[in-house]
Amino acid sequence: MTIFNLGSINIDHIYGLPHLVVAGETLAASRYEAALGGKGANQSIAIARAGGNVFHAGMIHHGDDHWLTPMVKAGVNIDAVLRSDIATGHAIVAVDDDSPNKGENQIILAPLCNQSLPATLTKGFLKHATSGDWALAQNETNLTADFLTAAKAKGLHICYSAAPFVVDITLSLLPEVDLLIVNNIEAEALCQATGKTNSALNIPHLIVTQGADGAEYYGKDGSFHIPAPVVKAVDTTGAGDTYLGYVLAQLDQDKPMREAMHLAAAAAAIQVTRHGASAAIPDITETRKSMNTDHVIGR
């Protein structure tokens, strides 16, 4: 089967800092790099490295084709990535390199052409999709609702990464969603907006990621917790995208939810021990090798 991801493509400007900046403070970065990012691009790369077949639709500035190289090398189909006169989206990513909160980040996002996708993109992108494929989207583009609604009507399974979290958009899309993946802060906001607990949201499959504390599952397979391997994180940027990509790639191959979440936890644990977002995502071979006897699938 195939995963169709309508997602953002950004250029990440990454700054390593002695601690995260507070209001009124100026800090000098100890390191800087620019790299491919965006939740959409990160998730597509994670899916591909996890062994999934993924097609990506999005938009970049017509002079920025070289930023797509990591997607191509990972095996992502980018035939539906359009070119624009508007600048490619970018993010300023501040990473704590030295304090007790080492690895934590702050991100400022400028969506730019990610918010200018033409309405015609959805129909063309889904032309070759068939019932049983997956559709994936985040809240970083302007066509999320139209795309997921059209995909649902065509019989695709729907995975929604509700970030950046916007209550109204998320609530409107819940009836379409088969798999919702949010972090604990987003889940709390969703529960407050609906007045329901996670288990009472009646989403077929809900995963709440909790960073170093693992992830909680609620849905058709019951409710359970999957722990995260203990590692020393140096950069958590893109960890959630890695997790989602691995889960979805396994579900698309009809793997059980517990197995998918265990593998995703192992991949995210590797990813946070490296600097960067998409460049730090491990492939399926490395991830499986990392899973020792204390981290047994399905336990």
Phi and psi restraints in degrees (value plus and minus 20) as a CYANA .aco file:
   2 THR   PHI    -150.4  -110.4
   2 THR   PSI     126.0   166.0
   3 ILE   PHI    -127.7   -87.7
   3 ILE   PSI     103.5   143.5
   4 PHE   PHI    -123.8   -83.8
   4 PHE   PSI      91.7   131.7
   5 ASN   PHI    -129.7   -89.7
   5 ASN   PSI      91.9   131.9
   6 LEU   PHI    -111.3   -71.3
   6 LEU   PSI      84.4   124.4
   7 GLY   PHI    -166.5  -126.5
   7 GLY   PSI     142.9   182.9
   8 SER   PHI     -89.8   -49.8
   8 SER   PSI     132.6   172.6
   9 ILE   PHI    -151.7  -111.7
   9 ILE   PSI      99.0   139.0
  10 ASN   PHI    -144.3  -104.3
  10 ASN   PSI     141.5   181.5
  11 ILE   PHI    -122.7   -82.7
  11 ILE   PSI      97.0   137.0
  12 ASP   PHI    -107.9   -67.9
  12 ASP   PSI     107.9   147.9
  13 HIS   PHI    -124.3   -84.3
  13 HIS   PSI      89.0   129.0
  14 ILE   PHI    -127.3   -87.3
  14 ILE   PSI     108.7   148.7
  15 TYR   PHI    -142.5  -102.5
  15 TYR   PSI     102.6   142.6
  16 GLY   PHI    -107.5   -67.5
  16 GLY   PSI     106.7   146.7
  17 LEU   PHI    -145.6  -105.6
  17 LEU   PSI     137.2   177.2
  18 PRO   PHI     -87.4   -47.4
  18 PRO   PSI     -46.0    -6.0
  19 HIS   PHI    -184.2  -144.2
  19 HIS   PSI     144.9   184.9
  20 LEU   PHI     -90.9   -50.9
  20 LEU   PSI     121.1   161.1
  21 VAL   PHI     -87.0   -47.0
  21 VAL   PSI     120.3   160.3
  22 VAL   PHI    -127.8   -87.8
  22 VAL   PSI     146.3   186.3
  23 ALA   PHI     -75.4   -35.4
  23 ALA   PSI     110.5   150.5
  24 GLY   PHI      64.3   104.3
  24 GLY   PSI     -20.9    19.1
  25 GLU   PHI    -118.7   -78.7
  25 GLU   PSI     122.7   162.7
  26 THR   PHI    -134.7   -94.7
  26 THR   PSI     109.3   149.3
  27 LEU   PHI    -147.1  -107.1
  27 LEU   PSI     126.0   166.0
  28 ALA   PHI    -112.7   -72.7
  28 ALA   PSI     112.4   152.4
  29 ALA   PHI     -98.0   -58.0
  29 ALA   PSI     122.5   162.5
  30 SER   PHI    -107.5   -67.5
  30 SER   PSI     -35.1     4.9
  31 ARG   PHI    -174.9  -134.9
  31 ARG   PSI     136.2   176.2
  32 TYR   PHI    -167.3  -127.3
  32 TYR   PSI     121.3   161.3
  33 GLU   PHI    -172.5  -132.5
  33 GLU   PSI     136.2   176.2
  34 ALA   PHI    -133.6   -93.6
  34 ALA   PSI     116.1   156.1
  35 ALA   PHI    -171.5  -131.5
  35 ALA   PSI     141.9   181.9
  36 LEU   PHI     -83.7   -43.7
  36 LEU   PSI     116.8   156.8
  37 GLY   PHI    -171.6  -131.6
  37 GLY   PSI    -176.0  -136.0
  38 GLY   PHI      77.9   117.9
  38 GLY   PSI     115.8   155.8
  39 LYS   PHI     -78.2   -38.2
  39 LYS   PSI     -59.8   -19.8
  40 GLY   PHI     -82.5   -42.5
  40 GLY   PSI     -71.6   -31.6
  41 ALA   PHI     -82.8   -42.8
  41 ALA   PSI     -63.3   -23.3
  42 ASN   PHI     -78.6   -38.6
  42 ASN   PSI     -65.0   -25.0
  43 GLN   PHI     -87.4   -47.4
  43 GLN   PSI     -58.2   -18.2
  44 SER   PHI     -83.6   -43.6
  44 SER   PSI     -62.6   -22.6
  45 ILE   PHI     -84.1   -44.1
  45 ILE   PSI     -60.9   -20.9
  46 ALA   PHI     -82.8   -42.8
  46 ALA   PSI     -62.7   -22.7
  47 ILE   PHI     -79.4   -39.4
  47 ILE   PSI     -67.6   -27.6
  48 ALA   PHI     -83.5   -43.5
  48 ALA   PSI     -63.3   -23.3
  49 ARG   PHI     -91.0   -51.0
  49 ARG   PSI     -39.7     0.3
  50 ALA   PHI    -107.7   -67.7
  50 ALA   PSI     -16.9    23.1
  51 GLY   PHI      77.3   117.3
  51 GLY   PSI     -11.6    28.4
  52 GLY   PHI    -107.9   -67.9
  52 GLY   PSI     140.2   180.2
  53 ASN   PHI    -120.6   -80.6
  53 ASN   PSI      92.2   132.2
  54 VAL   PHI    -150.4  -110.4
  54 VAL   PSI     114.3   154.3
  55 PHE   PHI    -129.5   -89.5
  55 PHE   PSI     113.4   153.4
  56 HIS   PHI    -136.0   -96.0
  56 HIS   PSI     113.0   153.0
  57 ALA   PHI    -136.8   -96.8
  57 ALA   PSI     117.7   157.7
  58 GLY   PHI    -198.0  -158.0
  58 GLY   PSI    -177.6  -137.6
  59 MET   PHI    -172.9  -132.9
  59 MET   PSI     121.8   161.8
  60 ILE   PHI    -155.6  -115.6
  60 ILE   PSI     146.6   186.6
  61 HIS   PHI     -86.4   -46.4
  61 HIS   PSI     126.1   166.1
  62 HIS   PHI     -85.4   -45.4
  62 HIS   PSI     -31.2     8.8
  63 GLY   PHI    -121.0   -81.0
  63 GLY   PSI     -10.7    29.3
  64 ASP   PHI    -133.2   -93.2
  64 ASP   PSI       5.1    45.1
  65 ASP   PHI     -77.0   -37.0
  65 ASP   PSI     -51.0   -11.0
  66 HIS   PHI     -83.3   -43.3
  66 HIS   PSI     -42.4    -2.4
  67 TRP   PHI     -90.8   -50.8
  67 TRP   PSI     -35.7     4.3
  68 LEU   PHI    -102.3   -62.3
  68 LEU   PSI     -28.7    11.3
  69 THR   PHI     -73.5   -33.5
  69 THR   PSI     -64.8   -24.8
  70 PRO   PHI     -81.3   -41.3
  70 PRO   PSI     -52.6   -12.6
  71 MET   PHI     -87.7   -47.7
  71 MET   PSI     -65.1   -25.1
  72 VAL   PHI     -82.5   -42.5
  72 VAL   PSI     -65.2   -25.2
  73 LYS   PHI     -83.5   -43.5
  73 LYS   PSI     -51.1   -11.1
  74 ALA   PHI     -95.9   -55.9
  74 ALA   PSI     -38.3     1.7
  75 GLY   PHI      84.1   124.1
  75 GLY   PSI      -4.8    35.2
  76 VAL   PHI    -100.0   -60.0
  76 VAL   PSI     113.5   153.5
  77 ASN   PHI    -100.0   -60.0
  77 ASN   PSI     100.5   140.5
  78 ILE   PHI    -134.4   -94.4
  78 ILE   PSI       3.1    43.1
  79 ASP   PHI     -80.2   -40.2
  79 ASP   PSI     -46.0    -6.0
  80 ALA   PHI    -118.0   -78.0
  80 ALA   PSI      -4.6    35.4
  81 VAL   PHI    -106.0   -66.0
  81 VAL   PSI      98.1   138.1
  82 LEU   PHI    -110.1   -70.1
  82 LEU   PSI     144.9   184.9
  83 ARG   PHI    -131.4   -91.4
  83 ARG   PSI     127.9   167.9
  84 SER   PHI    -159.8  -119.8
  84 SER   PSI     136.7   176.7
  85 ASP   PHI     -99.0   -59.0
  85 ASP   PSI     -35.2     4.8
  86 ILE   PHI    -101.0   -61.0
  86 ILE   PSI     126.3   166.3
  87 ALA   PHI     -81.5   -41.5
  87 ALA   PSI     128.2   168.2
  88 THR   PHI     -82.8   -42.8
  88 THR   PSI     121.9   161.9
  89 GLY   PHI     -75.9   -35.9
  89 GLY   PSI     129.1   169.1
  90 HIS   PHI    -163.3  -123.3
  90 HIS   PSI     140.2   180.2
  91 ALA   PHI    -154.8  -114.8
  91 ALA   PSI     122.3   162.3
  92 ILE   PHI    -118.7   -78.7
  92 ILE   PSI      96.3   136.3
  93 VAL   PHI    -133.7   -93.7
  93 VAL   PSI      92.1   132.1
  94 ALA   PHI    -117.4   -77.4
  94 ALA   PSI     106.2   146.2
  95 VAL   PHI    -138.6   -98.6
  95 VAL   PSI     109.4   149.4
  96 ASP   PHI     -96.1   -56.1
  96 ASP   PSI      92.4   132.4
  97 ASP   PHI    -116.4   -76.4
  97 ASP   PSI     -38.7     1.3
  98 ASP   PHI    -152.5  -112.5
  98 ASP   PSI     -41.7    -1.7
  99 SER   PHI    -100.9   -60.9
  99 SER   PSI     157.4   197.4
 100 PRO   PHI     -78.2   -38.2
 100 PRO   PSI     -39.3     0.7
 101 ASN   PHI    -114.6   -74.6
 101 ASN   PSI       7.4    47.4
 102 LYS   PHI     -69.1   -29.1
 102 LYS   PSI     113.3   153.3
 103 GLY   PHI      79.4   119.4
 103 GLY   PSI     -38.8     1.2
 104 GLU   PHI     -92.8   -52.8
 104 GLU   PSI     139.3   179.3
 105 ASN   PHI    -159.8  -119.8
 105 ASN   PSI     143.9   183.9
 106 GLN   PHI    -148.9  -108.9
 106 GLN   PSI     118.8   158.8
 107 ILE   PHI    -151.9  -111.9
 107 ILE   PSI     109.6   149.6
 108 ILE   PHI    -131.4   -91.4
 108 ILE   PSI     105.7   145.7
 109 LEU   PHI    -133.4   -93.4
 109 LEU   PSI     113.3   153.3
 110 ALA   PHI    -136.1   -96.1
 110 ALA   PSI      83.3   123.3
 111 PRO   PHI     -84.2   -44.2
 111 PRO   PSI     -61.3   -21.3
 112 LEU   PHI      30.8    70.8
 112 LEU   PSI    -142.4  -102.4
 113 CYS   PHI     -89.3   -49.3
 113 CYS   PSI     -33.0     7.0
 114 ASN   PHI     -80.5   -40.5
 114 ASN   PSI     -43.8    -3.8
 115 GLN   PHI    -118.3   -78.3
 115 GLN   PSI      -5.8    34.2
 116 SER   PHI    -145.4  -105.4
 116 SER   PSI       7.0    47.0
 117 LEU   PHI     -87.0   -47.0
 117 LEU   PSI     114.6   154.6
 118 PRO   PHI     -92.1   -52.1
 118 PRO   PSI     125.8   165.8
 119 ALA   PHI     -79.9   -39.9
 119 ALA   PSI     -46.6    -6.6
 120 THR   PHI     -90.0   -50.0
 120 THR   PSI     -34.5     5.5
 121 LEU   PHI     -83.6   -43.6
 121 LEU   PSI     -60.1   -20.1
 122 THR   PHI     -78.1   -38.1
 122 THR   PSI     -71.0   -31.0
 123 LYS   PHI     -82.1   -42.1
 123 LYS   PSI     -65.5   -25.5
 124 GLY   PHI     -85.2   -45.2
 124 GLY   PSI     -58.6   -18.6
 125 PHE   PHI     -86.1   -46.1
 125 PHE   PSI     -57.4   -17.4
 126 LEU   PHI    -108.5   -68.5
 126 LEU   PSI     -16.6    23.4
 127 LYS   PHI     -75.4   -35.4
 127 LYS   PSI     -59.5   -19.5
 128 HIS   PHI    -120.4   -80.4
 128 HIS   PSI     -14.5    25.5
 129 ALA   PHI     -96.2   -56.2
 129 ALA   PSI     128.2   168.2
 130 THR   PHI    -149.0  -109.0
 130 THR   PSI     140.7   180.7
 131 SER   PHI     -74.6   -34.6
 131 SER   PSI     112.6   152.6
 132 GLY   PHI      81.4   121.4
 132 GLY   PSI     -37.4     2.6
 133 ASP   PHI     -89.8   -49.8
 133 ASP   PSI     151.2   191.2
 134 TRP   PHI    -130.7   -90.7
 134 TRP   PSI     123.6   163.6
 135 ALA   PHI    -134.2   -94.2
 135 ALA   PSI     116.5   156.5
 136 LEU   PHI    -149.8  -109.8
 136 LEU   PSI     117.9   157.9
 137 ALA   PHI    -172.3  -132.3
 137 ALA   PSI     140.8   180.8
 138 GLN   PHI    -143.6  -103.6
 138 GLN   PSI    -193.7  -153.7
 139 ASN   PHI    -119.5   -79.5
 139 ASN   PSI       8.9    48.9
 140 GLU   PHI    -125.7   -85.7
 140 GLU   PSI     -18.0    22.0
 141 THR   PHI    -146.0  -106.0
 141 THR   PSI     149.8   189.8
 142 ASN   PHI    -109.0   -69.0
 142 ASN   PSI     -26.5    13.5
 143 LEU   PHI    -129.6   -89.6
 143 LEU   PSI      -7.1    32.9
 144 THR   PHI     -73.4   -33.4
 144 THR   PSI     -72.5   -32.5
 145 ALA   PHI     -84.0   -44.0
 145 ALA   PSI     -67.2   -27.2
 146 ASP   PHI     -81.1   -41.1
 146 ASP   PSI     -62.3   -22.3
 147 PHE   PHI     -85.5   -45.5
 147 PHE   PSI     -69.0   -29.0
 148 LEU   PHI     -87.4   -47.4
 148 LEU   PSI     -56.5   -16.5
 149 THR   PHI     -84.7   -44.7
 149 THR   PSI     -64.4   -24.4
 150 ALA   PHI     -85.4   -45.4
 150 ALA   PSI     -59.1   -19.1
 151 ALA   PHI     -85.8   -45.8
 151 ALA   PSI     -61.0   -21.0
 152 LYS   PHI     -82.1   -42.1
 152 LYS   PSI     -62.4   -22.4
 153 ALA   PHI     -83.4   -43.4
 153 ALA   PSI     -45.5    -5.5
 154 LYS   PHI    -109.8   -69.8
 154 LYS   PSI     -20.8    19.2
 155 GLY   PHI      73.9   113.9
 155 GLY   PSI      -6.7    33.3
 156 LEU   PHI    -101.5   -61.5
 156 LEU   PSI     131.1   171.1
 157 HIS   PHI     -94.5   -54.5
 157 HIS   PSI     126.2   166.2
 158 ILE   PHI    -134.3   -94.3
 158 ILE   PSI     102.4   142.4
 159 CYS   PHI    -132.8   -92.8
 159 CYS   PSI     108.4   148.4
 160 TYR   PHI    -143.8  -103.8
 160 TYR   PSI     102.1   142.1
 161 SER   PHI    -119.6   -79.6
 161 SER   PSI      77.2   117.2
 162 ALA   PHI    -100.5   -60.5
 162 ALA   PSI      40.4    80.4
 163 ALA   PHI    -164.8  -124.8
 163 ALA   PSI     122.8   162.8
 164 PRO   PHI     -77.8   -37.8
 164 PRO   PSI     121.9   161.9
 165 PHE   PHI     -95.3   -55.3
 165 PHE   PSI     104.5   144.5
 166 VAL   PHI    -148.7  -108.7
 166 VAL   PSI      95.3   135.3
 167 VAL   PHI     -76.2   -36.2
 167 VAL   PSI     -71.6   -31.6
 168 ASP   PHI     -81.1   -41.1
 168 ASP   PSI     -64.0   -24.0
 169 ILE   PHI     -84.7   -44.7
 169 ILE   PSI     -64.7   -24.7
 170 THR   PHI     -82.6   -42.6
 170 THR   PSI     -65.6   -25.6
 171 LEU   PHI     -82.1   -42.1
 171 LEU   PSI     -58.4   -18.4
 172 SER   PHI     -88.2   -48.2
 172 SER   PSI     -46.3    -6.3
 173 LEU   PHI    -113.9   -73.9
 173 LEU   PSI     -33.8     6.2
 174 LEU   PHI     -73.9   -33.9
 174 LEU   PSI     -59.9   -19.9
 175 PRO   PHI     -81.9   -41.9
 175 PRO   PSI     -42.0    -2.0
 176 GLU   PHI    -108.3   -68.3
 176 GLU   PSI     -36.2     3.8
 177 VAL   PHI    -105.4   -65.4
 177 VAL   PSI     113.2   153.2
 178 ASP   PHI    -117.3   -77.3
 178 ASP   PSI     -55.2   -15.2
 179 LEU   PHI    -155.4  -115.4
 179 LEU   PSI      98.4   138.4
 180 LEU   PHI    -131.9   -91.9
 180 LEU   PSI     107.5   147.5
 181 ILE   PHI    -141.2  -101.2
 181 ILE   PSI      99.1   139.1
 182 VAL   PHI    -156.1  -116.1
 182 VAL   PSI     141.5   181.5
 183 ASN   PHI    -108.0   -68.0
 183 ASN   PSI     156.7   196.7
 184 ASN   PHI     -86.0   -46.0
 184 ASN   PSI     -51.1   -11.1
 185 ILE   PHI     -88.4   -48.4
 185 ILE   PSI     -63.7   -23.7
 186 GLU   PHI     -86.1   -46.1
 186 GLU   PSI     -58.4   -18.4
 187 ALA   PHI     -84.0   -44.0
 187 ALA   PSI     -60.6   -20.6
 188 GLU   PHI     -82.9   -42.9
 188 GLU   PSI     -62.0   -22.0
 189 ALA   PHI     -84.3   -44.3
 189 ALA   PSI     -58.6   -18.6
 190 LEU   PHI     -86.5   -46.5
 190 LEU   PSI     -62.0   -22.0
 191 CYS   PHI     -85.0   -45.0
 191 CYS   PSI     -58.9   -18.9
 192 GLN   PHI     -84.6   -44.6
 192 GLN   PSI     -59.3   -19.3
 193 ALA   PHI     -89.8   -49.8
 193 ALA   PSI     -52.2   -12.2
 194 THR   PHI    -118.0   -78.0
 194 THR   PSI     -37.5     2.5
 195 GLY   PHI      52.6    92.6
 195 GLY   PSI       0.0    40.0
 196 LYS   PHI    -141.8  -101.8
 196 LYS   PSI     138.0   178.0
 197 THR   PHI    -101.8   -61.8
 197 THR   PSI     148.1   188.1
 198 ASN   PHI     -75.0   -35.0
 198 ASN   PSI     -64.2   -24.2
 199 SER   PHI     -90.8   -50.8
 199 SER   PSI     -39.5     0.5
 200 ALA   PHI    -116.3   -76.3
 200 ALA   PSI     -17.7    22.3
 201 LEU   PHI     -93.4   -53.4
 201 LEU   PSI     -36.3     3.7
 202 ASN   PHI      39.0    79.0
 202 ASN   PSI      15.8    55.8
 203 ILE   PHI    -107.7   -67.7
 203 ILE   PSI     113.3   153.3
 204 PRO   PHI     -69.8   -29.8
 204 PRO   PSI     -64.9   -24.9
 205 HIS   PHI    -162.0  -122.0
 205 HIS   PSI      99.6   139.6
 206 LEU   PHI    -144.0  -104.0
 206 LEU   PSI     105.0   145.0
 207 ILE   PHI    -137.0   -97.0
 207 ILE   PSI     107.0   147.0
 208 VAL   PHI    -131.0   -91.0
 208 VAL   PSI      89.6   129.6
 209 THR   PHI    -101.8   -61.8
 209 THR   PSI     124.4   164.4
 210 GLN   PHI    -151.8  -111.8
 210 GLN   PSI      10.5    50.5
 211 GLY   PHI      41.0    81.0
 211 GLY   PSI    -149.2  -109.2
 212 ALA   PHI     -84.8   -44.8
 212 ALA   PSI     -35.8     4.2
 213 ASP   PHI    -108.5   -68.5
 213 ASP   PSI     -16.6    23.4
 214 GLY   PHI      73.3   113.3
 214 GLY   PSI    -162.4  -122.4
 215 ALA   PHI    -171.3  -131.3
 215 ALA   PSI     130.8   170.8
 216 GLU   PHI    -129.1   -89.1
 216 GLU   PSI     122.9   162.9
 217 TYR   PHI    -138.1   -98.1
 217 TYR   PSI     119.6   159.6
 218 TYR   PHI    -157.6  -117.6
 218 TYR   PSI     113.5   153.5
 219 GLY   PHI     134.8   174.8
 219 GLY   PSI    -171.2  -131.2
 220 LYS   PHI     -81.5   -41.5
 220 LYS   PSI     -45.7    -5.7
 221 ASP   PHI    -113.0   -73.0
 221 ASP   PSI      -4.4    35.6
 222 GLY   PHI      76.0   116.0
 222 GLY   PSI    -166.0  -126.0
 223 SER   PHI    -161.9  -121.9
 223 SER   PSI     115.4   155.4
 224 PHE   PHI    -181.1  -141.1
 224 PHE   PSI     145.7   185.7
 225 HIS   PHI    -134.7   -94.7
 225 HIS   PSI     115.5   155.5
 226 ILE   PHI    -135.3   -95.3
 226 ILE   PSI      96.2   136.2
 227 PRO   PHI     -92.3   -52.3
 227 PRO   PSI     142.3   182.3
 228 ALA   PHI    -122.2   -82.2
 228 ALA   PSI     121.1   161.1
 229 PRO   PHI     -78.4   -38.4
 229 PRO   PSI     126.6   166.6
 230 VAL   PHI    -103.8   -63.8
 230 VAL   PSI      99.7   139.7
 231 VAL   PHI    -159.5  -119.5
 231 VAL   PSI     147.6   187.6
 232 LYS   PHI    -117.6   -77.6
 232 LYS   PSI      84.2   124.2
 233 ALA   PHI     -96.2   -56.2
 233 ALA   PSI     119.8   159.8
 234 VAL   PHI    -133.9   -93.9
 234 VAL   PSI     -38.8     1.2
 235 ASP   PHI    -184.2  -144.2
 235 ASP   PSI      94.3   134.3
 236 THR   PHI    -111.3   -71.3
 236 THR   PSI     -17.9    22.1
 237 THR   PHI     -80.3   -40.3
 237 THR   PSI     104.0   144.0
 238 GLY   PHI      66.1   106.1
 238 GLY   PSI     -18.0    22.0
 239 ALA   PHI     -83.9   -43.9
 239 ALA   PSI     -62.8   -22.8
 240 GLY   PHI     -84.7   -44.7
 240 GLY   PSI     -55.7   -15.7
 241 ASP   PHI     -87.6   -47.6
 241 ASP   PSI     -59.6   -19.6
 242 THR   PHI     -80.6   -40.6
 242 THR   PSI     -66.2   -26.2
 243 TYR   PHI     -79.3   -39.3
 243 TYR   PSI     -70.7   -30.7
 244 LEU   PHI     -79.9   -39.9
 244 LEU   PSI     -66.3   -26.3
 245 GLY   PHI     -79.5   -39.5
 245 GLY   PSI     -61.4   -21.4
 246 TYR   PHI     -88.5   -48.5
 246 TYR   PSI     -62.6   -22.6
 247 VAL   PHI     -79.1   -39.1
 247 VAL   PSI     -69.9   -29.9
 248 LEU   PHI     -86.6   -46.6
 248 LEU   PSI     -59.0   -19.0
 249 ALA   PHI     -81.1   -41.1
 249 ALA   PSI     -58.4   -18.4
 250 GLN   PHI     -93.0   -53.0
 250 GLN   PSI     -61.5   -21.5
 251 LEU   PHI     -83.2   -43.2
 251 LEU   PSI     -55.8   -15.8
 252 ASP   PHI     -85.9   -45.9
 252 ASP   PSI     -40.6    -0.6
 253 GLN   PHI    -120.1   -80.1
 253 GLN   PSI      -3.3    36.7
 254 ASP   PHI      44.9    84.9
 254 ASP   PSI       8.4    48.4
 255 LYS   PHI     -98.5   -58.5
 255 LYS   PSI     131.3   171.3
 256 PRO   PHI     -84.8   -44.8
 256 PRO   PSI     133.1   173.1
 257 MET   PHI     -78.6   -38.6
 257 MET   PSI     -64.3   -24.3
 258 ARG   PHI     -80.1   -40.1
 258 ARG   PSI     -63.5   -23.5
 259 GLU   PHI     -82.9   -42.9
 259 GLU   PSI     -63.1   -23.1
 260 ALA   PHI     -81.2   -41.2
 260 ALA   PSI     -62.0   -22.0
 261 MET   PHI     -91.9   -51.9
 261 MET   PSI     -56.5   -16.5
 262 HIS   PHI     -83.0   -43.0
 262 HIS   PSI     -64.9   -24.9
 263 LEU   PHI     -85.2   -45.2
 263 LEU   PSI     -60.2   -20.2
 264 ALA   PHI     -83.4   -43.4
 264 ALA   PSI     -59.2   -19.2
 265 ALA   PHI     -83.4   -43.4
 265 ALA   PSI     -60.1   -20.1
 266 ALA   PHI     -85.8   -45.8
 266 ALA   PSI     -61.3   -21.3
 267 ALA   PHI     -85.5   -45.5
 267 ALA   PSI     -64.8   -24.8
 268 ALA   PHI     -84.8   -44.8
 268 ALA   PSI     -54.5   -14.5
 269 ALA   PHI     -84.7   -44.7
 269 ALA   PSI     -58.1   -18.1
 270 ILE   PHI     -87.8   -47.8
 270 ILE   PSI     -63.9   -23.9
 271 GLN   PHI     -79.8   -39.8
 271 GLN   PSI     -59.5   -19.5
 272 VAL   PHI     -95.9   -55.9
 272 VAL   PSI     -28.3    11.7
 273 THR   PHI    -107.3   -67.3
 273 THR   PSI     -16.2    23.8
 274 ARG   PHI    -147.0  -107.0
 274 ARG   PSI     136.5   176.5
 275 HIS   PHI    -100.7   -60.7
 275 HIS   PSI     126.3   166.3
 276 GLY   PHI      81.8   121.8
 276 GLY   PSI     153.8   193.8
 277 ALA   PHI    -126.3   -86.3
 277 ALA   PSI    -107.1   -67.1
 278 SER   PHI     -83.5   -43.5
 278 SER   PSI     -54.9   -14.9
 279 ALA   PHI     -87.7   -47.7
 279 ALA   PSI     -39.5     0.5
 280 ALA   PHI    -112.9   -72.9
 280 ALA   PSI     -23.4    16.6
 281 ILE   PHI     -94.2   -54.2
 281 ILE   PSI     105.1   145.1
 282 PRO   PHI     -98.3   -58.3
 282 PRO   PSI     139.9   179.9
 283 ASP   PHI    -108.3   -68.3
 283 ASP   PSI     154.2   194.2
 284 ILE   PHI     -84.7   -44.7
 284 ILE   PSI     -54.9   -14.9
 285 THR   PHI     -85.6   -45.6
 285 THR   PSI     -67.9   -27.9
 286 GLU   PHI     -82.5   -42.5
 286 GLU   PSI     -59.7   -19.7
 287 THR   PHI     -85.1   -45.1
 287 THR   PSI     -65.6   -25.6
 288 ARG   PHI     -84.3   -44.3
 288 ARG   PSI     -56.9   -16.9
 289 LYS   PHI     -84.4   -44.4
 289 LYS   PSI     -49.1    -9.1
 290 SER   PHI     -95.1   -55.1
 290 SER   PSI     -34.7     5.3
 291 MET   PHI    -105.1   -65.1
 291 MET   PSI      85.5   125.5
 292 ASN   PHI    -110.7   -70.7
 292 ASN   PSI    -195.1  -155.1
 293 THR   PHI     -87.1   -47.1
 293 THR   PSI     -37.2     2.8
 294 ASP   PHI    -107.4   -67.4
 294 ASP   PSI     -20.8    19.2
 295 HIS   PHI    -149.6  -109.6
 295 HIS   PSI      46.5    86.5
 296 VAL   PHI    -104.5   -64.5
 296 VAL   PSI     114.7   154.7
 297 ILE   PHI     -77.1   -37.1
 297 ILE   PSI     111.2   151.2
 298 GLY   PHI      64.7   104.7
 298 GLY   PSI     -24.0    16.0
